[in-house]
Amino acid sequence: MARSHKATGTGKVVATHELDSGSIVVVIESGVPGSRRRYNVKKDVFGEFTCTCPDHVYRERQCKHIAVAKGVIQATPKGEF
């Protein structure tokens, strides 16, 4: 089930999904008008986070999108995705 969330300082959460595997995906729209990008942040069943943004992919570190996704997941009651 997708949910809509408020904008944050680092982007707007446009959807959250819980996959059959138990993983959670948070879709974040980031950037300025005219050059917006969407990134998928995934929390796997082991609690590890990945993001499709270049900062995470190439630098292999936690990006701002992962920080936002962690906050959204913590604030969302279990079973509400």
Backbone bond lengths (Angstrom), bond angles and torsions (degrees), N, CA, C in turn:
res aa  C-N    CA-C-N  psi(-1)  N-CA   C-N-CA  omega(-1)  CA-C   N-CA-C  phi
1 M - - - 1.450 - - 1.531 109.13 -
2 A 1.300 117.95 130.77 1.457 121.82 -179.75 1.519 109.89 -90.06
3 R 1.321 114.95 142.47 1.467 120.49 175.94 1.505 108.16 -126.63
4 S 1.304 116.25 151.28 1.455 121.80 176.66 1.521 108.38 -103.34
5 H 1.313 116.26 142.01 1.463 121.47 -178.57 1.522 109.63 -128.09
6 K 1.317 115.67 164.60 1.458 121.34 179.20 1.527 110.77 -69.67
7 A 1.303 114.84 161.15 1.457 120.84 174.43 1.517 109.53 -68.77
8 T 1.305 115.68 149.86 1.463 121.55 176.59 1.519 108.11 -119.37
9 G 1.290 116.98 177.04 1.452 120.62 178.26 1.515 113.10 -67.30
10 T 1.302 118.13 -17.72 1.461 121.57 -177.79 1.509 112.50 -115.59
11 G 1.294 118.15 14.39 1.452 120.92 178.57 1.511 111.11 141.54
12 K 1.308 114.38 179.22 1.460 121.13 -179.02 1.522 108.31 -115.38
13 V 1.326 116.27 127.19 1.454 120.95 175.63 1.522 106.38 -78.28
14 V 1.322 116.66 117.46 1.461 119.90 -175.91 1.524 112.75 -101.93
15 A 1.335 118.22 -18.57 1.464 119.77 178.88 1.524 109.86 -165.45
16 T 1.312 114.83 153.01 1.463 121.32 170.72 1.523 107.21 -133.25
17 H 1.308 116.20 142.91 1.455 121.30 -178.99 1.516 109.46 -139.29
18 E 1.326 116.80 138.86 1.457 120.61 170.65 1.518 106.61 -105.39
19 L 1.319 116.74 123.38 1.452 121.72 -178.14 1.526 110.45 -84.24
20 D 1.330 116.39 160.13 1.461 121.19 178.93 1.526 112.13 -57.54
21 S 1.325 116.68 -27.99 1.463 121.24 -179.68 1.524 112.44 -72.62
22 G 1.346 116.73 -12.46 1.453 120.75 -176.42 1.519 112.46 99.78
23 S 1.341 117.22 -8.22 1.462 121.35 176.45 1.520 109.37 -72.11
24 I 1.326 116.46 155.80 1.460 122.51 178.40 1.519 108.19 -120.92
25 V 1.339 117.31 133.21 1.454 122.43 177.65 1.524 108.20 -116.02
26 V 1.335 116.29 130.52 1.457 123.01 175.78 1.525 107.00 -116.63
27 V 1.338 117.40 124.29 1.454 122.22 -179.92 1.522 107.83 -99.36
28 I 1.340 115.99 123.32 1.466 122.09 -176.34 1.519 109.27 -120.34
29 E 1.338 115.85 130.75 1.459 121.47 175.27 1.517 107.15 -98.86
30 S 1.327 116.28 128.99 1.450 120.87 -173.27 1.523 109.90 -135.51
31 G 1.316 117.36 157.41 1.450 122.26 176.22 1.505 112.18 111.03
32 V 1.320 114.65 -176.28 1.454 121.43 -179.88 1.517 109.77 -97.35
33 P 1.333 117.89 156.02 1.469 119.74 178.80 1.536 110.52 -52.44
34 G 1.303 115.48 136.89 1.461 120.53 -178.40 1.512 113.50 96.33
35 S 1.312 116.82 -20.61 1.473 119.68 178.17 1.526 110.84 -140.88
36 R 1.309 116.68 39.23 1.466 121.36 179.61 1.512 110.55 -71.38
37 R 1.310 115.55 145.22 1.456 123.02 176.67 1.517 108.35 -128.07
38 R 1.314 116.33 152.22 1.466 121.47 174.70 1.516 108.50 -113.50
39 Y 1.320 114.69 133.97 1.463 121.29 179.20 1.520 109.33 -124.22
40 N 1.306 115.25 142.22 1.456 121.33 177.04 1.516 109.13 -101.92
41 V 1.316 115.87 123.98 1.463 121.68 174.49 1.522 106.50 -106.70
42 K 1.315 116.41 127.87 1.461 120.58 -177.69 1.523 110.28 -120.18
43 K 1.325 114.98 131.61 1.463 121.67 171.36 1.524 105.83 -105.89
44 D 1.330 116.89 116.53 1.456 118.75 -177.80 1.527 110.97 -84.26
45 V 1.308 116.30 178.58 1.467 121.28 -175.48 1.523 112.23 -66.40
46 F 1.332 117.73 -14.98 1.462 121.79 178.37 1.529 111.99 -93.95
47 G 1.358 116.19 -0.19 1.458 120.32 179.07 1.517 114.11 87.57
48 E 1.334 117.75 6.41 1.466 122.16 179.13 1.527 109.61 -85.07
49 F 1.335 116.14 140.61 1.458 121.73 -179.52 1.526 110.75 -107.98
50 T 1.346 115.87 141.91 1.459 122.08 171.71 1.521 107.41 -134.88
51 C 1.335 115.59 154.91 1.458 121.51 178.73 1.525 108.22 -136.60
52 T 1.329 116.29 149.17 1.458 120.55 -179.73 1.530 113.13 -87.05
53 C 1.336 118.73 1.68 1.470 120.22 -179.60 1.532 110.51 -74.00
54 P 1.331 117.19 152.23 1.465 120.64 -179.92 1.530 113.79 -58.57
55 D 1.323 117.48 -35.00 1.466 120.52 -179.62 1.523 110.78 -58.07
56 H 1.320 117.21 -45.22 1.471 120.72 -179.95 1.531 111.58 -76.22
57 V 1.315 116.73 -43.42 1.468 120.70 -175.94 1.526 111.40 -62.51
58 Y 1.323 118.00 -47.46 1.464 120.71 -173.44 1.530 114.40 -91.17
59 R 1.311 117.34 -29.29 1.465 119.82 -179.65 1.519 112.44 -96.28
60 E 1.330 116.33 -12.31 1.462 122.52 178.12 1.524 112.56 52.61
61 R 1.327 115.51 48.48 1.458 120.92 177.54 1.517 108.68 -137.03
62 Q 1.319 116.34 167.30 1.466 119.89 178.01 1.518 109.20 -67.67
63 C 1.307 116.30 127.71 1.464 121.56 178.15 1.532 110.07 -99.07
64 K 1.316 115.74 174.93 1.463 120.51 -179.86 1.526 111.74 -65.93
65 H 1.324 117.71 -28.08 1.462 120.82 179.55 1.526 110.97 -68.35
66 I 1.329 116.72 -37.83 1.468 120.60 176.90 1.524 109.82 -65.10
67 A 1.324 117.14 -40.69 1.468 120.11 178.28 1.531 110.61 -60.64
68 V 1.336 117.09 -42.18 1.463 121.04 178.73 1.527 109.71 -64.93
69 A 1.326 116.97 -45.84 1.467 121.04 -178.89 1.525 111.43 -60.95
70 K 1.322 117.40 -39.96 1.470 120.35 177.57 1.527 110.38 -59.87
71 G 1.327 116.91 -42.45 1.464 120.60 178.78 1.522 112.28 -64.63
72 V 1.329 116.71 -40.71 1.462 121.24 179.11 1.528 109.81 -64.85
73 I 1.315 116.95 -44.61 1.471 120.85 -178.99 1.516 110.88 -64.51
74 Q 1.333 117.68 -41.93 1.463 121.22 178.94 1.525 111.81 -64.87
75 A 1.332 116.19 -35.04 1.470 120.89 -176.49 1.534 113.14 -82.54
76 T 1.315 116.86 -11.60 1.467 120.61 -176.51 1.526 109.31 -97.92
77 P 1.314 117.81 123.25 1.468 119.95 178.56 1.537 111.45 -59.92
78 K 1.323 115.24 144.85 1.462 120.37 -178.76 1.528 110.15 -56.97
79 G 1.324 115.96 136.29 1.445 121.97 -179.96 1.514 115.02 85.45
80 E 1.347 117.77 2.87 1.460 121.35 -177.11 1.542 113.22 -97.25
81 F 1.307 118.62 5.40 1.482 120.30 -178.56 1.485 110.40 -80.80
